[in-house]
Amino acid sequence: MCTELPPHPSAEDEVLAGLRRRLVREAVAALPGRCPQLVAALAEDPPPTYRELADRLGMPRGSIGPTRARCLACLRALLRTERHA
């Protein structure tokens, strides 16, 4: 019995990972309002500070956390819908 993982992902794994990335990008693009920009910024490495996000998106720093939560909830719902389609 093989107990070790192969050193490289299989071609199937790479195709599936590419499909997942595409679905996430499409779902992020379908988000309302500032959500696409906010979610994309949060995925940066390193992620910008809330102050930087507030300046970039032209929104109060105190609204970034709640907006982030709403955007991510909407993204989860979109991805859940896509998975069941």
N, C-alpha and C positions, 0 to 999 in steps of 0.2 A: 504494500500500500504506500502510495506517495504521500508524504506528510509535508513536503516543502512546496511553496508556491513557485511557479516558473519565474525566472529572473526578469522577464519582460512581459508586459500585457499581451494577450493574444490579439490577433487582428479583430476578432469579434468584440473584445473589450474596448479596443480603441474606437471602433465604429459606434458602439453604444455610448461611450463617453462623449464623443463628438455630437451625437444626437441630443444627449442631455444638455450639453453646453448650448446648442442651438435653441432648444426649447426654453431654456432659462433666459437667453438673450431676447427671444421673441416675447416672452412673458414680461420681461422688464420693460421692453419698448411699448407694450400695450398698457402699462400702468398709467393712471390719470395724473394730470398736473405736473408737479415737480418731481414726482416719484421716480421716473427714470433717471434723472440727473442725481437725485439723492442716493438711490440704490447703487448706481454706478460709482459714485464718489466713495461710498462706504466700502466698496470692493477694492479700492486702490490700495497699494502696498507701499508705504504705510498709509492707513486711512487718514484723511485730513481731520483736524480738530473741529469741534463744533463751531468755534469762532471762525475758522477758515470756511466751513460749510455755509455759515450764516452770511459771510461776505460774498461768497461765490454765488449763492442762490438767492440773495437779497431777501432773507427772511430772519426773523428774530431768533437769536440763539436758543431761547427757551422753548421755541416751538419745534426744534429739530427732533428731539427725542420722541414726542408724541406723533409727529409726522412720520418719522422713521417706523414707529410701531404700526401705524395705519398702512403705510406702504408695504411693509413686510407681510402684514396680514392679507392684504390684497394680492400680493405676489404668491403667497401660499395657496390662496383660493384659486387663482388662475392656473397654477401648476397642478393642483388637485383636479381641477376640471379637465385639463389637458390629458392627465394620466388616465382618466376614465372615459375619454372620448374615443 
